[in-house]
Amino acid sequence: MTGDSEYAVALAALGAATLGECGARSMPTRIRPVWSRAAVVGPAYPVRCTPGDNLAIHVAAARAAAGSVLVVDVGDVRDRGYWGEVLTTGALARGIGGLVIDGGVRDVVALESLGFAVFAATVALRGASKDARGSVGLPVEVAGVQVDPGDWVVGDVDGVVIVPGDRLAEVLAAGQARAAAEETYFDALRAGATTVELLGLDESLIRDGDLPSSSAGA
């Protein structure tokens, strides 16, 4: 399996949660889908903005290849609407796959109605300036996670992970093996097995009986 489309299908089938257990880099929990059921898979296009400014995002939306997912660092000023309906309309026309940003976005109803997948740290009304330095297509660190050109992004209801490009096949194989193992667990659980048995958990660490109430001895 070598084509981008085949990788995209396989990564989407596994999902962010499984890949996050198999070598992908997990984004922190503040990076969430801004509308329900948003999902995206595609090559990362890294972007760095000057805090409070989104010029680099506008340039990225004009330069990124179709299918790319913009992954944006905005520094420590997250409470701005760095992205909205105007940028979304342009991005869709160019075939951009989605956006991951450690900052704010707005026009959420429009983003959902247009079906553009956005994962962000917050929703914010106040806009950004458009006249400061930044970078596009160069390595960045977003929400504490390294993102390099050639990496892949997988985002869904569980969150966002970055799959290192130089380990793509390895992470995918590990994810598929984990998914296959979990299928055997599901069959065994339906037949009456317990997770304690299947995972070899140490029951001796758990005390039997009820814990004392918090008011005992008061």
C-alpha positions as CSV (number, residue, x, y, z in Angstrom):
1,M,0.0,0.0,0.0
2,T,1.8,3.1,-1.2
3,G,-0.7,5.6,-2.6
4,D,-1.9,8.6,-0.6
5,S,-5.6,7.6,-1.1
6,E,-5.0,4.1,0.2
7,Y,-3.2,5.5,3.3
8,A,-6.1,7.9,3.9
9,V,-8.7,5.2,3.8
10,A,-6.7,2.9,6.1
11,L,-5.9,5.6,8.6
12,A,-9.5,6.8,8.7
13,A,-10.7,3.2,9.3
14,L,-8.5,3.0,12.4
15,G,-9.3,6.4,13.8
16,A,-7.4,8.8,16.1
17,A,-7.8,6.7,19.3
18,T,-6.3,3.6,17.9
19,L,-3.5,5.4,16.1
20,G,-2.7,7.4,19.2
21,E,-1.9,4.0,21.0
22,C,0.3,2.9,18.1
23,G,3.0,5.6,17.6
24,A,1.1,8.6,16.4
25,R,1.6,11.9,18.3
26,S,-1.6,12.9,20.2
27,M,-2.8,16.5,20.3
28,P,-3.9,17.7,23.8
29,T,-7.6,17.5,24.6
30,R,-8.2,21.2,24.0
31,I,-8.0,20.5,20.3
32,R,-11.5,19.4,19.5
33,P,-13.9,19.3,16.5
34,V,-15.8,22.5,16.4
35,W,-18.9,20.8,15.0
36,S,-20.1,17.3,15.7
37,R,-18.9,14.4,13.5
38,A,-16.2,16.5,11.8
39,A,-13.5,14.2,10.6
40,V,-10.4,14.6,8.4
41,V,-7.4,12.6,7.2
42,G,-4.6,14.0,5.0
43,P,-1.0,15.2,4.7
44,A,-0.1,17.9,7.1
45,Y,0.7,21.4,5.9
46,P,2.4,23.2,8.8
47,V,1.7,26.9,9.4
48,R,3.1,29.3,12.0
49,C,1.5,32.6,12.7
50,T,2.6,35.6,14.7
51,P,0.3,35.6,17.8
52,G,-2.9,37.5,17.0
53,D,-2.2,37.6,13.2
54,N,-3.4,35.2,10.5
55,L,-1.5,36.3,7.3
56,A,0.3,33.0,7.2
57,I,-3.0,31.1,7.2
58,H,-4.2,33.1,4.2
59,V,-1.0,32.3,2.4
60,A,-1.2,28.6,3.4
61,A,-4.8,28.4,2.1
62,A,-3.6,29.8,-1.3
63,R,-0.5,27.5,-1.5
64,A,-1.4,24.2,0.1
65,A,-2.0,21.2,-2.2
66,A,-5.4,19.7,-2.6
67,G,-6.1,17.2,0.2
68,S,-3.8,18.9,2.6
69,V,-4.7,19.6,6.2
70,L,-3.5,22.9,7.6
71,V,-2.0,22.5,11.0
72,V,-1.5,25.9,12.6
73,D,0.5,27.3,15.6
74,V,-0.7,30.8,16.7
75,G,1.6,31.0,19.8
76,D,0.0,32.1,23.1
77,V,-2.8,34.2,21.7
78,R,-5.6,31.7,21.2
79,D,-8.6,33.9,21.7
80,R,-8.9,35.2,18.1
81,G,-11.1,34.1,15.2
82,Y,-8.2,33.1,13.0
83,W,-10.4,31.2,10.6
84,G,-14.0,31.6,9.5
85,E,-16.4,31.3,6.6
86,V,-14.4,33.3,4.1
87,L,-11.3,31.2,4.5
88,T,-13.4,28.1,4.4
89,T,-15.0,29.0,1.1
90,G,-11.6,29.6,-0.5
91,A,-10.1,26.4,1.0
92,L,-12.9,24.3,-0.3
93,A,-12.5,25.7,-3.8
94,R,-8.9,24.6,-3.7
95,G,-9.6,21.2,-2.3
96,I,-8.0,21.7,1.1
97,G,-9.1,18.9,3.4
98,G,-9.4,20.6,6.8
99,L,-7.8,22.6,9.6
100,V,-6.2,21.9,12.9
101,I,-5.4,25.0,14.9
102,D,-4.3,25.6,18.5
103,G,-6.4,28.8,18.5
104,G,-9.8,30.1,17.8
105,V,-12.2,30.0,14.9
106,R,-15.6,31.5,14.2
107,D,-18.7,31.1,11.9
108,V,-19.2,27.6,13.3
109,V,-22.6,27.1,11.8
110,A,-21.2,28.0,8.3
111,L,-18.3,25.6,8.8
112,E,-20.7,22.8,9.6
113,S,-23.1,23.6,6.8
114,L,-20.2,23.6,4.3
115,G,-18.9,20.4,5.7
116,F,-15.4,21.7,6.3
117,A,-13.6,19.8,9.1
118,V,-12.1,22.1,11.7
119,F,-10.4,21.1,15.0
120,A,-9.6,24.1,17.3
121,A,-8.8,25.1,20.8
122,T,-11.7,27.5,21.1
123,V,-14.4,29.5,19.3
124,A,-13.7,33.3,19.3
125,L,-15.4,36.3,17.9
126,R,-12.5,38.8,17.7
127,G,-10.7,38.7,14.4
128,A,-6.9,38.6,13.7
129,S,-4.6,41.1,12.0
130,K,-3.1,40.3,8.6
131,D,0.2,42.0,8.4
132,A,2.8,40.0,10.5
133,R,5.4,37.5,9.7
134,G,4.9,33.7,9.8
135,S,5.8,30.5,7.9
136,V,4.1,27.9,5.7
137,G,5.3,24.5,4.8
138,L,8.1,24.4,7.4
139,P,8.3,22.3,10.6
140,V,6.3,23.7,13.5
141,E,5.2,22.7,17.0
142,V,1.5,22.9,17.5
143,A,0.0,22.4,21.0
144,G,3.3,20.9,22.0
145,V,3.3,18.4,19.2
146,Q,5.9,18.4,16.4
147,V,4.5,18.6,12.9
148,D,6.7,18.2,9.9
149,P,6.0,18.3,6.1
150,G,5.2,14.7,5.1
151,D,3.4,13.9,8.4
152,W,-0.2,12.8,8.3
153,V,-3.2,14.2,10.3
154,V,-6.1,12.1,11.5
155,G,-8.9,13.9,13.3
156,D,-12.3,12.6,14.5
157,V,-14.6,12.9,17.4
158,D,-12.0,11.4,19.7
159,G,-9.4,14.1,18.9
160,V,-6.4,14.6,16.6
161,V,-3.2,12.7,16.1
162,I,-0.1,13.4,13.9
163,V,1.4,10.3,12.2
164,P,5.1,10.8,11.5
165,G,5.7,10.6,7.8
166,D,8.8,8.5,8.2
167,R,6.9,6.0,10.3
168,L,3.6,6.0,8.4
169,A,3.7,2.3,7.3
170,E,4.9,1.2,10.8
171,V,2.2,3.1,12.7
172,L,-0.4,1.9,10.2
173,A,0.7,-1.8,10.6
174,A,0.6,-1.4,14.4
175,G,-2.8,0.1,14.3
176,Q,-4.2,-2.7,12.1
177,A,-2.7,-5.3,14.4
178,R,-4.3,-3.6,17.5
179,A,-7.6,-3.4,15.7
180,A,-7.5,-7.1,14.8
181,A,-6.6,-8.0,18.4
182,E,-9.5,-5.9,19.7
183,E,-11.9,-7.9,17.5
184,T,-10.9,-11.1,19.2
185,Y,-11.5,-9.3,22.6
186,F,-15.0,-8.3,21.4
187,D,-15.9,-11.9,20.5
188,A,-14.5,-13.2,23.8
189,L,-16.4,-10.6,25.9
190,R,-19.6,-11.4,24.2
191,A,-19.0,-15.0,25.1
192,G,-18.6,-14.1,28.8
193,A,-14.9,-13.4,29.3
194,T,-13.9,-10.4,31.3
195,T,-11.4,-7.6,30.6
196,V,-9.5,-8.7,33.7
197,E,-8.9,-12.1,32.2
198,L,-8.2,-10.9,28.6
199,L,-5.7,-8.2,29.6
200,G,-4.0,-10.2,32.4
201,L,-4.8,-7.5,35.0
202,D,-3.6,-7.9,38.6
203,E,-6.8,-8.3,40.8
204,S,-4.6,-8.5,43.9
205,L,-4.1,-4.7,43.8
206,I,-7.8,-4.1,44.5
207,R,-9.3,-4.4,47.9
208,D,-12.6,-6.3,48.3
209,G,-15.6,-4.8,50.0
210,D,-17.0,-1.3,50.3
211,L,-14.7,1.6,51.0
212,P,-15.4,3.5,54.3
213,S,-17.8,6.5,53.8
214,S,-16.2,9.9,53.9
215,S,-18.1,10.8,57.1
216,A,-16.7,7.9,59.1
217,G,-15.1,9.0,62.3
218,A,-16.3,12.6,61.9
